[in-house]
Amino acid sequence: MLRIISGRYKNRRLEAPKSDTRPTKDMVKEALFSSIGFLNEEMSLLDLFAGSGAIALEAISRGIGRVLMNDRDKDAYLVIRKNAAQFEGDIEIKNLDYRACLDTVERPFDIIFLDPPYDFDHDGLISDVLASKAYSKRSIIILEVKKGTIIKEQETIEIYKKKDYGISTLYYLRSKQ
């Protein structure tokens, strides 16, 4: 069962897509949001591989002001729309390939959450995000990968935290400047 674990919409149930998405476990969500710290209405979050929308909707529940959820899978997109209908806020939902979604973004996000399929080209994904308008030097990128996956620091960003949770690892990246 997917649910919101904290905030204004605590314990609200969410549907999961029937497709091959992997919902982020509550333990990982709690750790992720504890690492981010306080969220407020001026902050924004991009979830580029949103699945059920649980991460962005958790952020809305915890007080973030603006979210963009994207998933190229049609079933996931429809589930995100249904889940998001239970929430109030500046919520945008897209059904695009991640590159096409990045091309539509006009302003940066404070938090960029990436949970692509485990066999994805993670370094290419990070490069695409860094080259987009979704990213600014203030942005934090959080990448969820299969435990054991090595993520390389790139020229302009550093890994400032890495934590394993079961079969998943969260990498936290930020600008070196």
Number of C-alpha atoms within 10 A of each C-alpha: 9 16 18 22 19 15 13 14 18 13 12 16 15 20 17 21 20 11 11 10 18 15 18 16 15 15 11 18 18 13 13 19 16 10 11 12 8 11 16 14 13 10 16 23 27 26 25 26 24 30 31 31 30 28 24 25 30 23 23 28 22 21 19 21 19 21 25 22 28 26 26 18 18 14 16 25 24 18 19 28 17 15 19 22 10 12 15 12 15 13 18 13 19 21 20 18 14 19 13 12 20 20 14 13 15 10 10 18 24 19 21 23 23 22 23 22 15 14 9 11 10 21 14 10 16 19 11 16 21 19 13 18 15 23 23 17 14 13 19 21 25 22 20 26 23 18 15 10 13 12 14 12 15 15 8 11 18 16 17 13 12 14 15 15 14 11 9 18 19 21 21 21 21 20 19 13 8
